[in-house]
């Protein structure tokens, strides 16, 4: 009765996402490090990059959690419908 949740992404897609994140973060760090500005501006921009990265992880987690809740609810609704259909007898006559 329990169906396994199928993984929707491939290993290649996951690797591409991780690699893309790493390259973009490294590019931002190098860009901030080599800016021709003072250390206070560089520190501010570095903290800004850190804040954007942590906010992106938090948003991704919230979206994933909301999607998982939706999947659980749909699985419960499907289980209820399967139970009703299994118990239903279309040839049963009431009052006989």
C-alpha positions as CSV (number, residue, x, y, z in Angstrom):
1,X,0.0,0.0,0.0
2,X,3.0,2.3,0.6
3,X,4.5,3.7,-2.6
4,X,8.1,4.8,-2.5
5,X,8.7,8.5,-3.4
6,X,10.6,8.5,-6.7
7,X,13.6,10.8,-7.0
8,X,12.9,13.3,-9.8
9,X,16.4,14.5,-10.4
10,X,19.3,12.6,-11.8
11,X,22.8,12.4,-10.4
12,X,24.1,14.4,-13.3
13,X,21.6,17.2,-12.7
14,X,22.6,17.3,-9.0
15,X,26.3,17.4,-9.9
16,X,25.6,20.3,-12.3
17,X,23.7,22.2,-9.7
18,X,26.5,21.8,-7.1
19,X,29.2,22.7,-9.6
20,X,27.3,25.7,-10.8
21,X,26.8,26.9,-7.2
22,X,30.5,26.4,-6.5
23,X,31.7,28.2,-9.6
24,X,29.3,31.2,-9.0
25,X,30.3,31.5,-5.3
26,X,34.0,31.3,-6.1
27,X,33.6,33.9,-8.9
28,X,31.8,36.3,-6.4
29,X,34.5,35.8,-3.7
30,X,37.3,36.4,-6.2
31,X,35.4,39.4,-7.6
32,X,35.0,41.0,-4.2
33,X,38.6,40.2,-3.2
34,X,40.0,41.9,-6.2
35,X,37.8,45.0,-6.2
36,X,39.8,48.2,-6.1
37,X,38.1,49.5,-2.9
38,X,38.9,49.8,0.7
39,X,38.8,46.9,3.2
40,X,35.5,48.2,4.8
41,X,33.7,48.1,1.4
42,X,35.2,44.7,0.6
43,X,34.0,43.4,4.0
44,X,30.5,44.8,3.5
45,X,30.3,43.1,0.1
46,X,31.6,39.9,1.4
47,X,29.0,39.9,4.1
48,X,26.4,40.7,1.5
49,X,27.5,37.6,-0.5
50,X,27.3,35.5,2.6
51,X,23.8,36.7,3.4
52,X,22.6,36.0,-0.1
53,X,24.0,32.5,0.0
54,X,22.4,31.6,3.3
55,X,19.1,33.2,2.3
56,X,19.2,31.1,-0.9
57,X,19.7,27.9,1.1
58,X,16.9,28.9,3.5
59,X,14.5,29.6,0.6
60,X,15.4,26.3,-1.1
61,X,14.7,24.4,2.1
62,X,11.3,26.1,2.6
63,X,10.3,25.4,-1.0
64,X,11.4,21.7,-0.6
65,X,9.5,21.4,2.7
66,X,6.4,22.8,1.2
67,X,6.6,20.5,-1.8
68,X,7.1,17.4,0.5
69,X,4.1,18.4,2.6
70,X,2.1,18.6,-0.6
71,X,3.3,15.1,-1.7
72,X,2.4,13.6,1.7
73,X,-1.1,15.2,1.6
74,X,-1.7,13.8,-1.9
75,X,-0.5,10.4,-0.8
76,X,-2.9,10.4,2.1
77,X,-5.8,11.5,-0.2
78,X,-4.8,8.7,-2.7
79,X,-4.8,6.1,0.1
80,X,-8.3,7.2,1.3
81,X,-9.6,7.0,-2.3
82,X,-8.0,3.6,-2.8
83,X,-9.7,2.4,0.4
84,X,-13.1,3.7,-0.6
85,X,-12.8,2.1,-4.0
86,X,-11.7,-1.2,-2.5
87,X,-14.7,-1.2,-0.1
88,X,-17.2,-0.1,-2.8
89,X,-19.3,-2.9,-4.3
90,X,-21.2,-1.6,-7.4
91,X,-23.4,-4.7,-7.5
92,X,-24.6,-4.5,-3.9
93,X,-28.4,-3.8,-3.7
94,X,-29.6,-1.8,-0.7
95,X,-32.6,-3.2,1.3
96,X,-32.6,-6.8,-0.1
